[in-house]
Amino acid sequence: MVVLINILYDNILNSNEDAIATLVDCNGEYISSITESIYSKYKIDKNIYYLACNYKEPRLLLGKNFIMKQGNKFIINMFSLCSFKSPKETVHINSFIECLNEVKQFCSSRNLTVALSMDIKHDTEDKRWLIVEDILNSIFSDLDLYLYLEGNTYGSNR
């Protein structure tokens, strides 16, 4: 079975996949505009996110996912951003990998398609992209992944 990471230059709100995964901060201090948009579209109360953040010490949330079901769509908050590492939030790579493994397990066990939103440029010369691409290819080697690159300004290729 050949599995692809399908790269889409589109807004994840246009996705047809069964699950939407997005990276969130474990301190409850930062919600990206795309996460805000997902919450708005699927009528999710932001306070649920804040309650999850306050449930445990932020460092204990790293690498965990918070999964909600709204209608027929699963919304997965991947706690892999940590603003306590620097003034600007950064991806904690080990937590990112843990979250992705859990997303893959959750979606494959339920035969779900998965969309992931990331604010990164698809640039084969960029070391950060190459690292992310390698991680995604190794984890999603047997499950299709639809990667929505929010930071790009191109039209949809879907």
Buried (B, 14 or more C-beta within 10 A) or exposed (E): EEEEBBBBBBEBBEBEBBBBBBBBBBBBEBBBEBBEBBBEBBEBEEEBBEEBBEEEEBEEBBBBBBBBEBEEBBBBBBBBBBBBEEEEBBBBEEBBBBBBBBBBEBBEEEEBBBBBBBEBEBEEEEEEBEBBBEBBEEBBEEBBBBBBBBEBEEEEEE
